Amino acid sequence: MCGIIGYVGHKQALEIVVAGLRRMEYRGYDSAGLAVIADGGLEVRKKAGKLSNLEQLLGEDPLPSSTTGIGHTRWATHGGPTDRNAHPHVSSDDRIAVIHNGIIENFHTLRTELEAAGVQLESETDTEVVAHLMAHTLPEVGNSLPLAMQAVCSRLQGAFTLVVVDRNQPDVVVGARRNSPLVVGLGTDGNFLASDVSAFVAHTRHALELGQDQIVVMKADSVVVTDFDGNVVEAKPFDIDWDASAAEKGGYELFMLKEISEQPKAVADSLLGRIDENFRITLDELSIDPAVLQHINKVIVIACGTAAHAGMVAKYAIEHWTHLPVDVEVASEFRYRDPIVGPDSLVIAISQSGETMDTLMGLRYAKSQGARTLAICNTVGSTIPRESDAVIYTYAGPEIAVASTKAFLTQITATFLVGLFLAQVRGTMFEDEIRGILADLDDMPRHVDLVLDTAEPIRELARSLASARSVLFLGRHVGYPVALEGALKLKELAYMHAEGFPAGELKHGPIALIEEGIPVIVIVPSPKGRAVLHDKIVSNIQEVRARGAQVIAIAEEGDESIIPFADHIIRIPAVPTLMQPLVAVVPLQIFACEMATGKGHDVDQPRNLAKSVTVE
């Protein structure tokens, strides 16, 4: 989950590295640090806390001029967020500096070995052992940095990205990856290594994918990729389809506000080119033979957090359209319970970053059982799409705020396309039915835009409730995962108790949480869709109001029957039942953002969280 950048070239490394860290700070902000090679020496600066603390230190204690540097933002795993545990870590002889993302599972054994050899370790991290192992190994391999990296990687267990510099080799940066993201940027004035393309997109849009168990040796004018045995391999090139301005706030106070506002475009871009003039689905990147999909008898969605909520929405749609059973699995639990999965299963892995470790491991398990695998992802060239049989990219552009917004809407959009494509190839729906649904889906960006244009009442309501200690969310059918997502956003941003429930489950225990004045947000189904659901949720509203709850209804325009039962009504456009999550979740995103702002919290970088979870 840490942010990594390395640069070697003809420009000043310091400015490039710091700017790269600023763009990746969402990946971890427990501490930040960097190292440069200058005048035959290794200069390191690092500081606990956010990047601004490091920038202040650099102002007080400047670094010398250098064209080779590495930098790191940390999300702490081994050892607390302190100056001492911040990266880079340096070998005892001040020769090697290393930065690391992931977890080295056998670090305790390696640490014990080093301490027995008389090495004094300065931190509590698993990373520091790599610096000392590199320093000890270099003389044994003729001071070859790539050979030393090969030897050290062969001893490491777990998931890791490593980037290393050697003060005696100032023109080279070496990186290695196993189960953790690392990408190469190919520039005209130097080359880059980073855990995220946002770190270098201001300098180049040309990049290389690094595969599993690969090492990259990078100089100003050359890049060589090998496997862990030293065999040269050909890395796959790709171009980044957005520029640096997309990762800037663009006049918005918060990245989250900007990204909420970008949701209509994100949904439209995720549909672009996938619906032809006859409203048939054309998923050109879906490289699974339609004949194979005709024989699938089960769909399993694996995902974490917000992506799992998108998968829950998908379950309702895909089962309805295809008559296939759909299971939605929390990825961190999936492979540990011996799930029933095989060649007739389609496993859909949903991940915004494409590097979510729990989801990646679940994907690998599914592949080992012979399942067909499909990734839904926003990051071209990331691990999960590369290791899947097929991929649907969600073209949402960069999402910098840690709490996902446009990722959720575009993931739902992509799963709907998959569901309708399955219905198309399996013949479970008439063509005119599919055309009608696609026409509705194509109209959703306009509806989302309308929600954004009429959002001020939810902002006012959030400000008035800023002192609330708890908020409950209720939903039925596709409103249930929306309730879960609304609660998650409030927990992430406002640091308060928030729970989402299926409305019918309230009376089976959770109603004990209802007390006088507690806000209860209810996602109200359309009375024109499944009227029975509307009637049932009105009954649930009456149950909580009878016990003193303050009811906030998210209800469609024209639903007058809800007025007597709600203290506040937030209106959303009337849309087909299965598509209501695309509009119903937007007020909840705004509500959470406003509540957090009212409490004085950092909305874009909430405490203890990082954007991309690359450890299990």
C-alpha positions in Angstrom: 0.0 0.0 0.0 3.1 2.2 0.1 4.0 4.7 -2.7 7.3 4.1 -4.4 9.2 6.2 -7.0 12.7 5.9 -8.4 14.4 8.1 -11.0 17.7 8.1 -12.9 18.3 10.5 -15.7 19.5 13.9 -16.7 17.3 16.1 -14.6 17.4 16.9 -10.9 16.0 13.9 -9.0 14.8 15.8 -5.9 12.0 17.7 -7.6 10.8 14.7 -9.6 10.8 12.4 -6.6 8.9 14.8 -4.3 6.3 15.6 -7.0 5.9 11.9 -7.5 5.4 11.3 -3.8 2.8 14.1 -3.7 0.8 12.4 -6.4 1.0 9.0 -4.6 0.5 10.2 -1.0 -2.9 8.6 -1.1 -1.1 5.2 -1.0 0.2 5.9 2.5 0.8 8.9 4.7 2.3 7.5 7.9 5.7 8.8 6.9 7.7 9.8 3.8 11.3 9.8 2.8 13.8 9.9 0.0 17.5 9.2 -0.8 19.8 10.6 -3.5 23.3 9.8 -4.6 25.6 12.8 -4.7 29.3 13.2 -4.7 29.9 9.6 -4.0 27.7 9.5 -1.0 24.2 8.6 0.0 22.0 11.3 1.4 18.7 10.4 3.1 15.9 12.5 4.5 12.8 11.0 6.1 10.1 12.1 8.5 7.0 10.6 10.2 3.6 12.0 9.2 2.4 13.5 6.0 4.6 14.5 3.1 4.5 18.1 4.2 6.6 17.2 7.2 9.3 15.8 4.9 9.1 18.9 2.7 9.6 21.1 5.8 12.7 19.0 6.7 14.1 19.4 3.2 13.7 23.1 3.6 15.7 23.0 6.8 18.2 20.5 5.7 18.5 20.6 1.9 19.8 17.8 -0.3 22.7 18.2 -2.7 22.2 18.2 -6.4 21.7 14.7 -7.9 20.2 13.0 -10.9 19.5 9.7 -9.1 16.9 9.3 -6.4 14.3 7.2 -4.8 11.3 8.1 -2.6 8.6 6.5 -0.5 5.3 7.2 1.3 4.5 4.6 3.9 1.4 2.8 5.3 2.8 1.1 8.4 2.8 -2.7 8.8 5.9 -3.7 10.7 6.7 -1.0 13.3 4.9 2.2 14.1 4.8 5.4 12.0 8.0 6.9 13.3 11.0 8.7 11.9 13.1 5.6 12.7 10.8 3.3 10.8 10.3 5.5 7.8 11.9 4.5 4.4 14.4 4.5 2.9 16.4 2.1 5.1 20.2 2.1 4.8 22.8 -0.6 5.2 25.3 -0.3 8.1 28.1 0.9 5.8 25.8 3.7 4.3 26.2 2.1 0.9 22.7 0.8 0.1 19.4 2.5 0.4 16.1 0.5 -0.1 12.4 1.3 -0.2 9.8 -1.4 0.0 6.1 -2.1 -0.5 4.6 -5.3 0.9 5.4 -7.7 3.7 8.5 -9.9 4.0 7.0 -12.8 5.9 10.3 -14.4 6.9 11.9 -11.2 8.1 12.2 -12.3 11.7 14.4 -15.3 10.7 16.5 -13.0 8.5 16.7 -10.4 11.2 17.9 -13.0 13.7 20.5 -14.2 11.3 21.8 -10.6 10.7 21.9 -9.9 14.4 23.9 -13.1 15.0 26.4 -11.8 12.5 26.8 -8.6 14.5 24.6 -6.3 12.4 22.8 -3.7 14.5 19.4 -2.9 13.1 18.0 0.5 13.6 14.3 0.0 13.0 11.4 -2.3 13.7 10.6 -2.9 10.0 10.8 -5.9 7.8 12.4 -3.7 5.1 15.7 -2.9 6.8 16.9 -6.5 6.6 17.0 -6.1 2.8 19.4 -3.2 3.0 21.8 -5.3 5.1 21.4 -8.4 3.0 22.2 -6.4 -0.2 25.3 -4.9 1.4 26.5 -8.4 2.6 25.8 -10.0 -0.8 27.3 -7.4 -3.1 31.0 -8.4 -2.5 30.1 -12.0 -3.2 28.7 -11.3 -6.7 31.4 -8.9 -7.9 29.5 -5.8 -6.7 26.8 -6.4 -9.3 23.6 -4.7 -8.1 21.3 -6.9 -10.3 23.0 -10.1 -9.2 22.8 -9.1 -5.5 19.1 -8.4 -6.0 18.5 -11.8 -7.5 20.3 -13.5 -4.6 18.4 -11.5 -2.0 15.0 -12.0 -3.6 15.6 -15.8 -3.6 15.7 -15.6 0.2 12.6 -13.5 0.7 9.1 -14.9 1.3 5.9 -12.9 1.0 4.9 -10.0 -1.2 7.3 -7.2 -2.0 8.3 -4.5 -4.3 11.9 -3.4 -3.7 13.8 -0.4 -5.2 17.5 -0.1 -4.4 20.3 2.3 -5.1 24.1 1.9 -4.4 26.3 4.9 -3.6 29.1 3.2 -5.6 26.9 2.9 -8.7 25.2 6.4 -9.0 23.9 5.9 -12.5 21.6 2.8 -11.8 18.4 2.1 -10.0 17.3 -1.6 -9.5 13.8 -2.7 -8.7 12.1 -6.1 -8.1 8.5 -7.2 -7.7 6.6 -10.1 -6.4 2.9 -9.8 -5.7 3.2 -6.1 -5.4 2.9 -3.3 -8.0 5.8 -1.8 -9.9 5.7 -0.1 -13.3 8.5 1.5 -15.5 8.1 4.9 -17.0 10.1 5.5 -20.2 11.2 9.2 -20.5 13.3 11.2 -22.9 15.3 12.7 -20.0 15.5 9.6 -17.9 13.5 6.7 -16.7 11.2 6.0 -13.8 10.1 3.3 -11.4 6.9 3.6 -9.4 4.1 1.7 -7.8 1.6 3.9 -9.7 1.8 5.6 -13.1 0.5 8.8 -11.4 4.0 9.3 -10.0 5.6 10.0 -13.4 2.7 10.8 -15.8 3.7 14.4 -15.8 7.0 13.4 -17.5 5.9 10.5 -19.8 2.9 8.5 -20.8 5.0 5.6 -22.1 5.3 2.7 -19.7 6.3 -1.0 -19.3 4.4 -3.6 -17.3 6.6 -5.7 -15.0 5.5 -9.3 -14.5 5.7 -11.5 -11.4 9.2 -12.3 -10.1 11.0 -9.8 -12.3 13.9 -7.4 -11.8 14.4 -4.2 -13.7 17.8 -2.5 -14.1 17.3 1.1 -15.0 19.8 3.7 -16.2 19.2 7.1 -17.7 19.1 5.7 -21.3 18.3 2.0 -20.8 16.0 -0.4 -19.1 16.7 -4.1 -18.9 14.1 -6.6 -17.4 15.1 -10.1 -16.2 13.4 -12.8 -14.2 14.7 -13.7 -10.7 17.2 -16.2 -12.4 18.7 -13.4 -14.5 17.1 -14.4 -17.9 16.3 -11.3 -20.0 12.5 -11.0 -20.6 10.5 -8.7 -22.7 8.3 -6.3 -20.8 4.9 -5.4 -22.3 4.7 -1.7 -23.3 1.5 0.4 -22.8 0.5 4.1 -23.0 -1.2 5.9 -20.2 -4.5 7.3 -21.5 -4.8 10.3 -19.1 -2.5 13.2 -18.4 -1.1 14.8 -15.2 -3.9 17.4 -15.0 -6.4 14.5 -14.3 -4.6 13.8 -11.1 -4.9 17.5 -9.9 -7.7 19.1 -8.0 -8.7 21.3 -10.9 -10.1 24.1 -8.7 -12.0 21.8 -6.3 -11.2 22.1 -2.6 -11.0 18.3 -2.3 -10.1 15.5 -4.6 -13.2 13.7 -3.4 -15.4 16.5 -4.4 -13.8 16.6 -7.8 -14.2 12.8 -8.2 -17.8 12.9 -7.2 -18.4 15.6 -9.8 -16.6 13.4 -12.5 -19.0 10.5 -12.1 -21.3 11.3 -15.0 -18.3 11.4 -17.3 -16.8 8.3 -15.7 -19.9 6.3 -16.4 -20.2 7.6 -19.9 -16.5 6.8 -20.6 -17.0 3.3 -19.3 -19.8 2.7 -21.8 -18.0 4.4 -24.7 -17.4 2.0 -27.6 -19.1 -0.9 -25.9 -22.6 -0.3 -27.2 -23.0 -0.3 -31.0 -25.5 1.7 -33.1 -28.0 -1.2 -32.8 -27.6 -1.2 -29.0 -25.7 -4.5 -29.0 -22.8 -5.1 -26.6 -19.4 -5.2 -28.2 -16.8 -6.1 -25.6 -13.8 -6.3 -27.8 -11.4 -6.8 -24.9 -13.4 -9.7 -23.5 -11.1 -12.5 -24.8 -13.1 -15.4 -23.6 -14.8 -17.4 -26.3 -18.6 -16.8 -26.2 -19.0 -20.5 -26.7 -17.3 -21.0 -23.3 -19.6 -18.5 -21.7 -22.6 -20.4 -22.9 -21.6 -23.3 -20.7 -20.8 -21.4 -17.5 -23.1 -22.6 -14.7 -22.0 -20.3 -11.9 -20.7 -16.8 -11.4 -18.5 -15.8 -8.4 -17.6 -12.2 -7.7 -14.6 -11.6 -5.5 -13.8 -8.2 -4.2 -13.1 -6.1 -1.1 -14.8 -3.0 0.4 -16.5 -0.7 -2.1 -15.8 -3.1 -4.9 -17.6 -5.9 -3.0 -20.7 -3.6 -2.7 -20.5 -3.1 -6.5 -20.4 -6.9 -6.8 -23.5 -7.2 -4.6 -25.4 -4.9 -6.9 -24.2 -7.0 -9.8 -25.6 -10.2 -8.3 -29.1 -8.9 -8.5 -28.7 -7.8 -12.1 -26.8 -10.8 -13.4 -29.1 -13.4 -11.8 -32.1 -11.6 -13.1 -30.8 -11.3 -16.7 -29.0 -14.6 -17.1 -30.7 -17.0 -14.6 -27.2 -18.0 -13.4 -26.5 -18.3 -9.7 -24.1 -15.5 -8.5 -22.1 -15.6 -5.3 -20.4 -12.5 -4.0 -17.4 -13.3 -1.9 -15.3 -11.2 0.4 -11.9 -11.8 -1.3 -9.9 -12.1 2.0 -12.1 -15.1 3.0 -12.6 -16.7 -0.4 -9.7 -19.1 -0.8 -9.5 -20.1 2.8 -12.8 -22.0 2.9 -12.3 -24.4 0.0 -14.9 -22.8 -2.2 -16.6 -24.9 -4.9 -15.2 -23.5 -8.2 -14.1 -25.2 -11.4 -14.0 -25.0 -15.2 -17.8 -24.2 -15.4 -17.4 -21.2 -13.1 -16.8 -17.6 -14.1 -14.9 -15.7 -11.4 -15.2 -11.9 -11.7 -12.4 -10.1 -9.7 -13.3 -6.4 -9.1 -10.5 -4.0 -8.1 -10.0 -0.3 -8.7 -6.2 -0.6 -8.5 -5.8 -4.1 -9.9 -3.3 -4.7 -7.1 -5.6 -5.6 -4.2 -3.7 -8.4 -2.6 -6.7 -10.3 -1.2 -8.5 -10.2 -4.5 -5.3 -11.2 -6.4 -4.8 -14.3 -4.2 -8.4 -15.2 -4.6 -8.1 -14.9 -8.4 -5.0 -17.1 -8.4 -6.9 -19.7 -6.4 -9.7 -19.7 -8.9 -7.3 -20.1 -11.8 -5.7 -23.0 -10.0 -9.1 -24.7 -9.9 -9.6 -24.2 -13.6 -12.1 -21.4 -13.5 -12.5 -18.8 -16.2 -11.5 -15.4 -14.8 -12.5 -11.9 -15.7 -11.1 -8.7 -14.1 -13.0 -5.4 -13.7 -10.3 -2.8 -13.1 -9.5 0.9 -13.6 -5.7 0.5 -13.9 -4.2 -0.6 -17.2 -1.2 -2.9 -16.8 -1.9 -3.8 -13.2 -1.5 -7.4 -11.9 -5.1 -8.6 -11.6 -6.0 -7.8 -15.3 -2.7 -9.3 -16.5 -3.4 -12.6 -14.7 -7.0 -12.8 -15.7 -8.4 -14.5 -18.8 -10.1 -11.3 -19.8 -10.6 -7.7 -18.5 -13.1 -4.9 -18.7 -11.5 -1.6 -17.9 -13.6 1.0 -16.2 -12.0 4.2 -17.7 -12.8 6.3 -14.6 -9.5 8.1 -14.8 -7.3 8.5 -11.7 -9.1 8.3 -8.3 -6.9 10.1 -5.8 -9.2 10.4 -2.7 -8.8 7.3 -0.6 -12.6 6.8 -0.3 -13.8 5.5 -3.6 -16.7 7.2 -5.4 -16.5 7.1 -9.2 -14.9 3.6 -8.9 -18.1 2.3 -7.4 -20.3 3.7 -10.2 -18.0 2.5 -13.0 -17.7 -1.0 -11.4 -21.4 -1.3 -11.4 -21.6 -0.1 -15.0 -19.0 -2.7 -16.0 -20.7 -5.6 -14.3 -24.0 -4.6 -15.9 -22.2 -4.8 -19.3 -20.9 -8.2 -18.4 -24.3 -9.4 -17.2 -26.0 -8.2 -20.4 -23.3 -9.7 -22.6 -23.8 -13.0 -20.8 -27.6 -12.7 -21.5 -26.8 -11.9 -25.1 -24.6 -14.9 -25.8 -26.6 -17.3 -23.7 -29.9 -16.2 -25.2 -31.7 -15.6 -21.9 -33.1 -12.3 -23.0 -34.7 -11.1 -26.2 -32.7 -8.6 -28.2 -35.2 -5.8 -27.7 -35.1 -6.3 -23.9 -31.3 -5.9 -23.9 -31.6 -2.9 -26.2 -34.0 -1.3 -23.8 -31.8 -1.9 -20.8 -28.8 -0.5 -22.6 -30.7 2.6 -23.6 -31.5 3.1 -20.0 -27.9 2.5 -19.0 -26.7 5.0 -21.7 -29.0 7.6 -20.1 -27.6 7.2 -16.6 -24.8 9.8 -16.8 -27.6 12.4 -17.3 -29.4 11.2 -14.2 -26.2 11.2 -12.1 -25.6 14.8 -13.3 -29.0 15.8 -12.2 -28.4 14.4 -8.7 -25.2 16.5 -8.5 -27.0 19.6 -9.6 -29.6 19.2 -6.8 -27.3 18.2 -4.0 -27.4 21.2 -1.7 -30.2 19.8 0.6 -28.0 16.8 1.5 -25.1 19.2 2.3 -27.3 21.3 4.5 -28.7 18.1 6.2 -25.2 16.7 6.8 -24.0 20.0 8.4 -27.0 20.0 10.7 -26.2 16.4 11.8 -22.5 16.9 12.3 -22.8 16.2 16.0 -24.5 12.8 15.6 -22.7 9.9 17.2 -24.2 7.2 15.0 -26.0 6.9 11.7 -27.9 3.8 10.4 -28.6 2.9 6.8 -31.4 0.7 5.6 -32.2 -0.7 2.2 -33.9 -3.6 0.4 -33.0 -5.4 -2.8 -30.3 -3.3 -4.6 -30.8 -0.6 -1.9 -29.1 -2.9 0.6 -25.6 -2.8 -0.9 -26.2 1.0 -1.3 -26.8 1.2 2.4 -23.6 -0.8 3.1 -21.7 1.6 0.8 -23.2 4.7 2.5 -22.2 3.4 5.9 -18.7 2.5 4.8 -18.2 6.0 3.4 -19.3 7.6 6.7 -17.0 5.3 8.7 -14.0 6.0 6.4 -14.4 9.7 6.4 -16.3 10.8 9.6 -14.8 8.2 12.0 -18.1 7.5 13.5 -20.4 4.5 14.0 -22.3 3.7 10.9 -24.0 0.5 9.9 -25.9 -0.7 6.8 -28.6 -3.3 7.2 -31.2 -5.1 5.0 -34.3 -3.3 6.2 -36.1 -6.5 7.0 -33.3 -7.6 9.3 -33.7 -4.6 11.6 -36.3 -6.3 13.8 -34.1 -9.3 14.2 -31.7 -7.5 16.5 -30.3 -4.2 15.2 -33.4 -2.3 16.1 -31.9 -2.3 19.6 -29.6 0.4 18.3 -32.5 2.8 17.7 -32.7 5.6 20.2 -34.3 9.1 20.3 -33.0 11.3 17.5 -30.7 8.8 15.8 -30.5 9.5 12.0 -31.6 6.6 9.9 -31.0 6.9 6.2 -33.4 4.8 4.1 -32.9 4.0 0.4 -36.5 3.8 -0.7 -37.4 1.4 -3.6 -39.5 2.8 -6.4 -43.3 2.4 -5.9 -43.5 1.8 -9.6 -40.9 -1.0 -9.6 -41.5 -3.7 -7.1 -44.4 -2.1 -5.1 -44.2 -4.8 -2.4 -40.6 -3.6 -1.6 -41.8 -0.1 -1.2 -44.6 -1.2 1.1 -42.3 -3.2 3.2 -39.7 -0.5 3.6 -42.5 2.0 4.7 -43.3 -0.5 7.4 -39.6 -0.6 8.4 -39.6 3.2 8.5 -42.6 3.2 10.9 -40.8 0.7 13.1 -37.8 3.0 13.6 -39.9 6.2 13.8 -41.9 4.7 16.6 -38.7 4.4 18.6 -37.6 8.0 18.1 -35.4 7.8 14.9 -35.0 10.7 12.6 -35.7 9.3 9.1 -33.9 10.6 6.0 -35.4 9.0 2.9 -33.6 8.7 -0.4 -36.6 8.5 -2.7 -37.3 9.0 -6.3 -39.0 12.0 -7.8 -42.8 11.6 -7.8 -43.0 9.3 -4.9 -45.5 11.2 -2.8 -46.5 8.3 -0.7 -43.3 8.5 1.3 -43.9 12.1 2.5 -45.9 11.2 5.7 -43.2 8.8 6.9 -40.0 10.8 6.5 -38.5 13.7 8.5 -36.3 14.6 5.5 -36.5 13.5 1.8 -33.6 13.6 -0.6 -35.0 13.3 -4.2 -33.3 11.3 -6.9 -34.4 10.7 -10.5 -36.8 7.9 -11.2 -34.8 5.2 -13.0 -35.2 1.4 -13.5 -35.0 -0.6 -10.3 -31.6 -2.3 -11.0 -30.0 1.1 -11.9 -31.1 2.9 -8.8 -27.8 2.4 -7.0 -26.1 4.6 -9.6 -28.1 7.6 -8.5 -29.0 6.6 -4.9 -25.4 6.3 -3.7 -24.4 9.8 -4.9 -26.2 11.7 -2.1 -24.6 9.3 0.5 -21.1 10.1 -0.9 -21.9 13.9 -0.5 -23.4 13.3 2.9 -20.2 11.5 4.2 -17.9 14.1 2.7 -19.8 17.0 4.3 -20.1 15.3 7.6 -16.3 14.7 7.7 -15.6 18.3 6.7 -17.9 19.5 9.5 -16.0 17.4 11.9 -12.7 18.9 10.7 -11.3 15.6 9.2 -9.0 15.2 6.3 -11.5 13.9 3.7 -9.0 12.9 1.0 -6.6 11.1 3.4 -8.6 9.6 6.2 -6.6 8.2 9.1 -5.2 4.7 9.1 -6.3 4.1 5.4 -4.5 3.9 2.1 -5.9 3.7 -1.4 -4.5 0.5 -2.7 -4.3 -2.5 -0.3 -1.4 -4.5 -1.5 -0.9 -6.7 1.6 -3.0 -9.6 2.9 
